[in-house]
Amino acid sequence: MNADQNQMNTVNAWRTPHRQSGATGFTLVEILIAITIIGALLAIALPMYSTFKEQQNIAIAVSDLKGIDIYVSSHKVSSAQFPNSLSEVPRADRKDPWGNPYEYLKIQGDETAVKGKMRRDKSTNPINTDFDPYSKGPDGETSTQRNLKTGQDDIVRASDGGFFGPAAKF
């Protein structure tokens, strides 16, 4: 080996090749950039997915409450009174999207017995005068006053069937 080749090998030994022809793989910088991009996309997508999933759960609960409304109204037509509990109507064992059973309060015919249990709007007027099916919502808690925090996320039937949706929007 001559002196020039020896000097070239010494210089090359201290240098890391940027890319040699035929080399495969990614550099550390390329991997870090890819991880950063994936992280940014996840930071955008996860909150959007959570919002979408919550809207989907609300839509399912509203649909279920409309079905309960139909079953309870049909029961009144066939037996001349509202059922005392949901167990008297079809699909009564159904749970809301958050895993809790749907709640039901018969009002018409039992006004004095359920006076303290009737759900009320922000003006303390009853939200229903016939019967009151509802879901306790994501937190699994409820209150008879719609404007209290525990009742805001409930999915309700209100105005005797004129409104179905989150209590906060009623």
N, CA, C and O of each residue as an XYZ file, in Angstrom:
680
protein
N       0.851     -1.170      0.000
C       0.000      0.000      0.000
C       0.889      1.221      0.000
O       1.836      1.290      0.784
N       0.618      2.163     -0.834
C       1.445      3.356     -0.869
C       0.937      4.377      0.135
O      -0.097      4.166      0.769
N       1.648      5.469      0.281
C       1.349      6.488      1.292
C       0.024      7.184      0.998
O      -0.726      7.506      1.920
N      -0.274      7.423     -0.305
C      -1.537      8.102     -0.655
C      -2.743      7.226     -0.304
O      -3.739      7.733      0.213
N      -2.669      5.955     -0.571
C      -3.776      5.059     -0.250
C      -3.953      4.928      1.259
O      -5.078      4.862      1.754
N      -2.848      4.892      1.983
C      -2.891      4.781      3.425
C      -3.540      6.035      4.030
O      -4.347      5.936      4.953
N      -3.182      7.207      3.504
C      -3.760      8.454      3.998
C      -5.266      8.501      3.676
O      -6.049      8.955      4.511
N      -5.685      8.044      2.487
C      -7.085      8.041      2.087
C      -7.897      7.099      2.989
O      -9.012      7.441      3.385
N      -7.365      5.941      3.313
C      -8.061      5.004      4.193
C      -8.217      5.581      5.592
O      -9.249      5.369      6.229
N      -7.215      6.305      6.085
C      -7.290      6.920      7.408
C      -8.372      7.995      7.420
O      -9.138      8.081      8.380
N      -8.450      8.812      6.376
C      -9.455      9.870      6.290
C     -10.853      9.239      6.187
O     -11.772      9.694      6.869
N     -11.030      8.236      5.378
C     -12.323      7.584      5.201
C     -12.766      6.838      6.464
O     -13.966      6.696      6.699
N     -11.845      6.374      7.258
C     -12.199      5.661      8.476
C     -12.885      6.592      9.475
O     -13.713      6.145     10.269
N     -12.554      7.857      9.441
C     -13.144      8.822     10.381
C     -14.434      9.428      9.852
O     -15.192     10.021     10.619
N     -14.694      9.296      8.594
C     -15.911      9.845      8.002
C     -16.988      8.771      7.947
O     -16.727      7.620      7.598
N     -18.190      9.173      8.296
C     -19.293      8.258      8.095
C     -19.902      8.589      6.753
O     -20.185      9.755      6.477
N     -20.106      7.617      5.931
C     -20.635      7.916      4.606
C     -22.073      8.414      4.709
O     -22.876      7.866      5.463
N     -22.391      9.459      3.943
C     -23.741     10.011      3.940
C     -24.679      9.011      3.294
O     -25.689      8.646      3.895
N     -24.386      8.575      2.134
C     -25.119      7.507      1.440
C     -24.130      6.852      0.492
O     -23.546      7.500     -0.377
N     -23.966      5.614      0.671
C     -23.131      4.894     -0.265
C     -24.041      4.225     -1.272
O     -25.166      3.842     -0.953
N     -23.559      4.092     -2.460
C     -24.384      3.434     -3.466
C     -24.613      1.994     -3.043
O     -23.690      1.276     -2.657
N     -25.896      1.591     -3.130
C     -26.257      0.237     -2.734
C     -26.631      0.124     -1.261
O     -27.087     -0.939     -0.841
N     -26.455      1.195     -0.442
C     -26.818      1.150      0.974
C     -28.342      1.250      1.101
O     -28.985      1.962      0.329
N     -28.909      0.545      2.064
C     -30.358      0.594      2.275
C     -30.647      1.059      3.686
O     -29.777      1.023      4.556
N     -31.910      1.508      3.911
C     -32.324      1.951      5.238
C     -32.556      3.451      5.264
O     -32.385      4.149      4.265
N     -32.949      3.922      6.430
C     -33.256      5.338      6.609
C     -32.265      5.946      7.582
O     -31.736      5.261      8.457
N     -32.022      7.210      7.426
C     -31.155      7.898      8.376
C     -31.986      8.267      9.594
O     -33.216      8.239      9.545
N     -31.320      8.610     10.675
C     -31.991      8.986     11.912
C     -32.868     10.225     11.694
O     -33.964     10.312     12.248
N     -32.399     11.164     10.904
C     -33.168     12.384     10.635
C     -34.462     12.047      9.897
O     -35.516     12.593     10.223
N     -34.396     11.164      8.918
C     -35.599     10.768      8.181
C     -36.608     10.079      9.095
O     -37.811     10.321      8.988
N     -36.129      9.236      9.978
C     -37.023      8.551     10.920
C     -37.664      9.548     11.870
O     -38.860      9.449     12.144
N     -36.906     10.500     12.374
C     -37.447     11.520     13.277
C     -38.490     12.395     12.585
O     -39.497     12.761     13.193
N     -38.258     12.725     11.343
C     -39.246     13.519     10.588
C     -40.532     12.726     10.406
O     -41.623     13.270     10.572
N     -40.418     11.456     10.069
C     -41.605     10.612      9.890
C     -42.381     10.481     11.201
O     -43.610     10.539     11.196
N     -41.688     10.308     12.308
C     -42.348     10.203     13.614
C     -43.052     11.514     13.967
O     -44.158     11.499     14.509
N     -42.423     12.634     13.665
C     -43.028     13.942     13.936
C     -44.297     14.140     13.120
O     -45.293     14.645     13.639
N     -44.273     13.756     11.870
C     -45.463     13.887     11.012
C     -46.594     12.990     11.518
O     -47.747     13.416     11.583
N     -46.264     11.759     11.874
C     -47.278     10.842     12.404
C     -47.869     11.388     13.704
O     -49.080     11.313     13.914
N     -47.033     11.929     14.562
C     -47.506     12.520     15.818
C     -48.437     13.695     15.587
O     -49.448     13.838     16.274
N     -48.095     14.541     14.614
C     -48.956     15.689     14.304
C     -50.307     15.236     13.762
O     -51.344     15.788     14.128
N     -50.295     14.232     12.893
C     -51.558     13.707     12.361
C     -52.420     13.095     13.460
O     -53.638     13.270     13.464
N     -51.796     12.381     14.387
C     -52.551     11.800     15.501
C     -53.123     12.888     16.406
O     -54.245     12.762     16.896
N     -52.362     13.945     16.627
C     -52.838     15.045     17.469
C     -54.067     15.719     16.859
O     -54.905     16.255     17.585
N     -54.176     15.696     15.559
C     -55.349     16.271     14.880
C     -56.487     15.258     14.829
O     -57.642     15.617     15.062
N     -56.181     14.012     14.530
C     -57.218     13.007     14.285
C     -57.909     12.501     15.549
O     -59.121     12.285     15.525
N     -57.190     12.305     16.645
C     -57.800     11.727     17.840
C     -58.923     12.588     18.428
O     -59.981     12.045     18.745
N     -58.743     13.896     18.587
C     -59.873     14.697     19.083
C     -61.066     14.682     18.127
O     -62.215     14.679     18.567
N     -60.797     14.674     16.836
C     -61.886     14.622     15.862
C     -62.630     13.290     15.979
O     -63.856     13.257     15.878
N     -61.908     12.208     16.189
C     -62.532     10.896     16.340
C     -63.381     10.857     17.610
O     -64.489     10.321     17.600
N     -62.865     11.419     18.698
C     -63.616     11.439     19.953
C     -64.920     12.202     19.793
O     -65.964     11.765     20.278
N     -64.864     13.337     19.119
C     -66.071     14.130     18.875
C     -67.046     13.347     18.007
O     -68.244     13.323     18.288
N     -66.551     12.716     16.970
C     -67.391     11.908     16.085
C     -68.048     10.773     16.861
O     -69.245     10.531     16.708
N     -67.281     10.079     17.687
C     -67.801      8.956     18.465
C     -68.875      9.437     19.442
O     -69.888      8.759     19.617
N     -68.676     10.576     20.074
C     -69.674     11.099     21.009
C     -70.957     11.487     20.281
O     -72.050     11.230     20.786
N     -70.842     12.099     19.108
C     -72.027     12.444     18.316
C     -72.768     11.178     17.876
O     -73.998     11.153     17.836
N     -72.023     10.150     17.553
C     -72.631      8.880     17.164
C     -73.396      8.276     18.338
O     -74.512      7.789     18.159
N     -72.811      8.300     19.536
C     -73.491      7.777     20.720
C     -74.766      8.559     21.024
O     -75.778      7.967     21.400
N     -74.730      9.868     20.869
C     -75.919     10.696     21.091
C     -77.000     10.319     20.087
O     -78.169     10.195     20.454
N     -76.625     10.136     18.827
C     -77.599      9.764     17.789
C     -78.232      8.401     18.093
O     -79.430      8.214     17.877
N     -77.446      7.464     18.587
C     -77.973      6.144     18.946
C     -78.965      6.286     20.099
O     -80.041      5.688     20.068
N     -78.612      7.071     21.111
C     -79.505      7.259     22.261
C     -80.801      7.945     21.840
O     -81.875      7.574     22.314
N     -80.716      8.934     20.963
C     -81.922      9.618     20.476
C     -82.811      8.631     19.728
O     -84.027      8.615     19.918
N     -82.210      7.817     18.887
C     -82.970      6.811     18.137
C     -83.653      5.827     19.090
O     -84.822      5.491     18.902
N     -82.926      5.368     20.109
C     -83.508      4.455     21.083
C     -84.667      5.110     21.831
O     -85.694      4.473     22.061
N     -84.509      6.375     22.210
C     -85.585      7.082     22.924
C     -86.819      7.256     22.040
O     -87.949      7.184     22.523
N     -86.605      7.481     20.768
C     -87.754      7.575     19.853
C     -88.474      6.234     19.764
O     -89.702      6.190     19.693
N     -87.713      5.142     19.768
C     -88.318      3.814     19.777
C     -89.099      3.567     21.056
O     -90.206      3.030     21.020
N     -88.524      3.958     22.188
C     -89.224      3.817     23.468
C     -90.503      4.641     23.452
O     -91.542      4.195     23.940
N     -90.427      5.838     22.894
C     -91.605      6.705     22.788
C     -92.719      5.994     22.021
O     -93.880      6.032     22.428
N     -92.371      5.360     20.934
C     -93.367      4.634     20.119
C     -93.948      3.460     20.901
O     -95.163      3.263     20.911
N     -93.080      2.670     21.564
C     -93.562      1.515     22.329
C     -94.481      1.942     23.472
O     -95.522      1.326     23.702
N     -94.091      2.998     24.186
C     -94.898      3.461     25.318
C     -96.232      4.011     24.823
O     -97.273      3.744     25.424
N     -96.209      4.776     23.734
C     -97.452      5.322     23.176
C     -98.358      4.198     22.673
O     -99.575      4.266     22.846
N     -97.787      3.179     22.062
C     -98.564      2.020     21.605
C     -99.187      1.281     22.784
O    -100.321      0.808     22.704
N     -98.443      1.188     23.864
C     -98.965      0.546     25.068
C    -100.175      1.312     25.597
O    -101.152      0.706     26.038
N    -100.110      2.643     25.552
C    -101.240      3.462     26.009
C    -102.467      3.223     25.135
O    -103.586      3.132     25.641
N    -102.257      3.121     23.830
C    -103.373      2.887     22.915
C    -104.015      1.527     23.198
O    -105.240      1.406     23.202
N    -103.194      0.514     23.432
C    -103.738     -0.834     23.617
C    -104.301     -1.088     25.017
O    -105.203     -1.911     25.171
N    -103.787     -0.401     26.038
C    -104.262     -0.686     27.398
C    -104.871      0.526     28.108
O    -105.198      0.445     29.292
N    -105.023      1.625     27.413
C    -105.646      2.847     27.937
C    -104.858      3.522     29.058
O    -105.387      4.399     29.741
N    -103.597      3.122     29.256
C    -102.750      3.818     30.229
C    -101.286      3.590     29.872
O    -100.937      2.625     29.191
N    -100.443      4.496     30.346
C     -99.016      4.336     30.109
C     -98.484      3.209     30.995
O     -99.021      2.964     32.076
N     -97.442      2.530     30.550
C     -96.883      1.462     31.390
C     -96.285      2.040     32.677
O     -95.847      3.190     32.705
N     -96.275      1.245     33.718
C     -95.684      1.681     34.992
C     -94.160      1.665     34.944
O     -93.499      2.417     35.659
N     -93.610      0.796     34.092
C     -92.157      0.723     33.941
C     -91.838      0.284     32.512
O     -92.719     -0.152     31.770
N     -90.574      0.406     32.144
C     -90.161      0.008     30.791
C     -90.232     -1.496     30.587
O     -90.248     -1.964     29.449
N     -90.275     -2.254     31.667
C     -90.337     -3.710     31.522
C     -91.640     -4.169     30.872
O     -91.749     -5.323     30.457
N     -92.625     -3.280     30.778
C     -93.907     -3.624     30.160
C     -93.931     -3.396     28.652
O     -94.939     -3.670     28.000
N     -92.833     -2.899     28.094
C     -92.783     -2.640     26.646
C     -91.659     -3.466     26.023
O     -90.726     -3.869     26.718
N     -91.743     -3.722     24.707
C     -90.673     -4.487     24.037
C     -89.317     -3.777     24.116
O     -89.241     -2.552     24.212
N     -88.279     -4.560     24.075
C     -86.895     -4.066     24.081
C     -86.575     -3.219     25.305
O     -85.753     -2.306     25.231
N     -87.217     -3.514     26.425
C     -87.025     -2.732     27.644
C     -85.640     -2.950     28.260
O     -85.162     -2.110     29.023
N     -85.006     -4.058     27.936
C     -83.706     -4.365     28.522
C     -82.543     -3.673     27.800
O     -81.385     -3.837     28.184
N     -82.845     -2.930     26.793
C     -81.814     -2.255     25.995
C     -81.065     -1.231     26.846
O     -81.666     -0.538     27.666
N     -79.753     -1.142     26.646
C     -78.924     -0.176     27.371
C     -78.510      0.952     26.446
O     -78.456      0.787     25.228
N     -78.219      2.102     27.040
C     -77.775      3.238     26.240
C     -76.335      3.000     25.761
O     -75.694      2.047     26.204
N     -75.821      3.843     24.872
C     -74.468      3.617     24.337
C     -73.355      3.642     25.384
O     -72.241      3.199     25.104
N     -73.633      4.147     26.571
C     -72.638      4.218     27.630
C     -72.773      3.062     28.616
O     -72.088      3.024     29.638
N     -73.670      2.112     28.300
C     -73.809      0.906     29.107
C     -74.792      0.994     30.260
O     -74.864      0.071     31.071
N     -75.547      2.068     30.356
C     -76.529      2.231     31.435
C     -77.929      1.925     30.912
O     -78.210      2.154     29.735
N     -78.810      1.411     31.770
C     -80.185      1.184     31.313
C     -80.900      2.520     31.103
O     -80.610      3.508     31.779
N     -81.832      2.532     30.162
C     -82.640      3.729     29.969
C     -83.571      3.888     31.163
O     -84.044      2.903     31.731
N     -83.826      5.115     31.532
C     -84.702      5.425     32.657
C     -86.083      5.805     32.134
O     -86.234      6.237     30.991
N     -87.078      5.637     32.984
C     -88.457      5.921     32.586
C     -89.236      6.364     33.812
O     -89.100      5.794     34.894
N     -90.050      7.383     33.627
C     -90.921      7.866     34.683
C     -92.314      8.079     34.111
O     -92.511      8.893     33.210
N     -93.274      7.341     34.643
C     -94.667      7.527     34.240
C     -95.189      8.749     34.997
O     -95.129      8.797     36.226
N     -95.700      9.730     34.259
C     -96.189     10.953     34.896
C     -97.709     10.997     34.879
O     -98.339     11.153     35.925
N     -98.294     10.861     33.710
C     -99.749     10.965     33.576
C    -100.442      9.868     34.372
O    -100.190      8.682     34.158
N    -101.313     10.268     35.287
C    -101.995      9.323     36.148
C    -101.313      9.166     37.496
O    -101.923      8.658     38.436
N    -100.063      9.590     37.610
C     -99.313      9.508     38.873
C     -98.705     10.856     39.247
O     -97.673     10.890     39.916
N     -99.308     11.954     38.841
C     -98.708     13.276     39.021
C     -98.310     13.566     40.465
O     -97.221     14.088     40.706
N     -99.155     13.243     41.414
C     -98.822     13.542     42.813
C     -97.721     12.631     43.337
O     -96.884     13.068     44.126
N     -97.708     11.368     42.909
C     -96.697     10.419     43.390
C     -95.310     10.735     42.851
O     -94.318     10.441     43.517
N     -95.212     11.325     41.663
C     -93.902     11.567     41.043
C     -93.509     13.047     41.006
O     -92.542     13.421     40.343
N     -94.258     13.875     41.716
C     -94.029     15.325     41.643
C     -92.564     15.713     41.883
O     -92.025     16.530     41.137
N     -91.925     15.162     42.879
C     -90.527     15.488     43.171
C     -89.533     14.818     42.236
O     -88.359     15.188     42.222
N     -89.976     13.848     41.461
C     -89.083     13.117     40.559
C     -89.136     13.636     39.129
O     -88.316     13.251     38.295
N     -90.099     14.510     38.843
C     -90.263     15.010     37.474
C     -89.060     15.871     37.079
O     -88.601     16.718     37.845
N     -88.569     15.634     35.878
C     -87.442     16.408     35.359
C     -87.949     17.767     34.907
O     -89.029     17.866     34.325
N     -87.184     18.808     35.169
C     -87.637     20.174     34.916
C     -86.632     20.945     34.067
O     -85.435     20.656     34.064
N     -87.159     21.939     33.344
C     -86.286     22.798     32.546
C     -85.706     23.900     33.434
O     -85.908     23.896     34.648
N     -84.989     24.837     32.827
C     -84.337     25.880     33.627
C     -85.339     26.816     34.308
O     -84.979     27.511     35.258
N     -86.581     26.844     33.842
C     -87.622     27.651     34.483
C     -88.424     26.830     35.484
O     -89.471     27.283     35.947
N     -87.963     25.653     35.821
C     -88.575     24.692     36.741
C     -89.937     24.174     36.277
O     -90.734     23.717     37.096
N     -90.210     24.241     34.987
C     -91.413     23.639     34.425
C     -91.101     22.191     34.052
O     -90.000     21.910     33.579
N     -92.045     21.263     34.254
C     -91.790     19.873     33.851
C     -91.510     19.795     32.347
O     -92.174     20.459     31.550
N     -90.527     18.982     31.971
C     -90.194     18.876     30.540
C     -91.173     17.977     29.801
O     -91.269     18.043     28.576
N     -91.904     17.133     30.531
C     -92.933     16.273     29.951
C     -94.127     16.236     30.900
O     -93.976     16.416     32.108
N     -95.303     16.002     30.346
C     -96.497     15.875     31.190
C     -97.110     14.485     31.114
O     -98.009     14.161     31.890
N     -96.634     13.660     30.188
C     -97.199     12.317     30.040
C     -96.272     11.237     30.592
O     -96.661     10.503     31.500
N     -95.070     11.127     30.069
C     -94.066     10.178     30.553
C     -92.695     10.715     30.187
O     -92.568     11.573     29.314
N     -91.672     10.208     30.856
C     -90.328     10.759     30.682
C     -89.285      9.653     30.560
O     -88.783      9.164     31.572
N     -88.953      9.251     29.326
C     -87.824      8.327     29.153
C     -86.547      9.139     28.920
O     -86.600     10.201     28.301
N     -85.411      8.657     29.404
C     -84.159      9.382     29.199
C     -82.959      8.474     29.432
O     -83.062      7.394     30.014
N     -81.829      8.953     28.959
C     -80.545      8.308     29.206
C     -79.755      9.229     30.119
O     -79.829     10.451     29.987
N     -79.007      8.656     31.034
C     -78.200      9.466     31.943
C     -76.957     10.046     31.269
O     -76.223     10.817     31.888
N     -76.720      9.690     30.033
C     -75.600     10.250     29.283
C     -74.259      9.651     29.652
O     -74.198      8.665     30.387
N     -73.182     10.237     29.149
C     -71.840      9.681     29.328
C     -71.378      9.573     30.783
O     -70.652      8.641     31.130
N     -71.790     10.513     31.634
C     -71.306     10.464     33.013
C     -72.104      9.511     33.899
O     -71.693      9.231     35.026
N     -73.246      9.003     33.404
C     -74.049      8.054     34.166
C     -74.773      8.666     35.350
O     -75.308      7.942     36.189
N     -74.797      9.989     35.432
C     -75.474     10.681     36.526
C     -76.554     11.577     35.953
O     -76.496     11.967     34.786
N     -77.544     11.905     36.781
C     -78.624     12.756     36.329
C     -79.105     13.632     37.472
O     -78.711     13.452     38.624
N     -79.948     14.567     37.138
C     -80.618     15.394     38.141
C     -81.982     15.771     37.577
O     -82.184     15.757     36.363
N     -82.901     16.103     38.449
C     -84.226     16.495     37.974
C     -84.203     17.894     37.381
O     -85.081     18.239     36.590
N     -83.229     18.699     37.743
C     -83.086     20.039     37.181
C     -82.174     19.968     35.963
O     -81.019     19.560     36.083
N     -82.664     20.352     34.814
C     -81.900     20.285     33.576
C     -80.655     21.155     33.621
O     -79.650     20.806     33.002
N     -80.687     22.272     34.330
C     -79.555     23.192     34.297
C     -78.432     22.825     35.268
O     -77.402     23.498     35.278
N     -78.594     21.785     36.080
C     -77.502     21.330     36.926
C     -76.507     20.543     36.078
O     -76.889     19.919     35.088
N     -75.236     20.572     36.465
C     -74.180     19.958     35.661
C     -74.425     18.469     35.395
O     -74.159     17.991     34.293
N     -74.924     17.739     36.382
C     -75.122     16.299     36.209
C     -76.248     15.987     35.228
O     -76.334     14.862     34.737
N     -77.110     16.955     34.933
C     -78.203     16.716     34.002
C     -77.957     17.256     32.611
O     -78.754     17.002     31.707
N     -76.875     17.995     32.410
C     -76.604     18.626     31.120
C     -76.331     17.633     30.004
O     -76.713     17.871     28.858
N     -75.675     16.520     30.322
C     -75.316     15.563     29.271
C     -76.353     14.465     29.081
O     -76.155     13.574     28.255
N     -77.455     14.509     29.827
C     -78.514     13.517     29.656
C     -79.126     13.642     28.262
O     -79.216     14.737     27.708
N     -79.537     12.523     27.713
C     -80.245     12.521     26.440
C     -81.717     12.343     26.795
O     -82.099     11.354     27.420
N     -82.539     13.309     26.392
C     -83.913     13.365     26.893
C     -84.951     13.411     25.781
O     -84.670     13.734     24.627
N     -86.149     13.075     26.191
C     -87.359     13.327     25.413
C     -88.030     14.460     26.163
O     -88.228     14.357     27.374
N     -88.385     15.532     25.485
C     -88.998     16.675     26.156
C     -90.159     17.201     25.323
O     -90.353     16.783     24.182
N     -90.919     18.109     25.892
C     -92.091     18.705     25.239
C     -93.057     17.632     24.750
O     -93.619     17.722     23.658
N     -93.233     16.612     25.591
C     -94.133     15.495     25.272
C     -93.843     14.881     23.907
O     -94.761     14.559     23.152
N     -92.581     14.725     23.604
C     -92.168     14.098     22.352
C     -91.809     15.076     21.256
O     -91.489     14.660     20.142
N     -91.853     16.357     21.539
C     -91.504     17.359     20.536
C     -90.008     17.573     20.394
O     -89.561     18.159     19.409
N     -89.229     17.111     21.355
C     -87.775     17.273     21.330
C     -87.119     15.982     21.796
O     -87.553     15.373     22.774
N     -86.078     15.573     21.097
C     -85.222     14.460     21.499
C     -83.782     14.929     21.325
O     -83.423     15.420     20.255
N     -82.962     14.791     22.341
C     -81.565     15.182     22.213
C     -80.939     15.473     23.560
O     -81.526     15.179     24.602
N     -79.735     16.056     23.542
C     -79.050     16.390     24.797
C     -79.831     17.441     25.577
O     -80.361     18.389     24.998
N     -79.898     17.265     26.891
C     -80.640     18.195     27.745
C     -80.086     19.613     27.631
O     -80.832     20.583     27.762
N     -78.802     19.736     27.391
C     -78.192     21.067     27.289
C     -78.755     21.861     26.100
O     -78.716     23.092     26.106
N     -79.270     21.172     25.095
C     -79.815     21.860     23.920
C     -81.320     22.125     24.017
O     -81.903     22.732     23.119
N     -81.943     21.672     25.101
C     -83.374     21.899     25.251
C     -83.621     23.212     25.958
O     -84.773     23.585     26.181
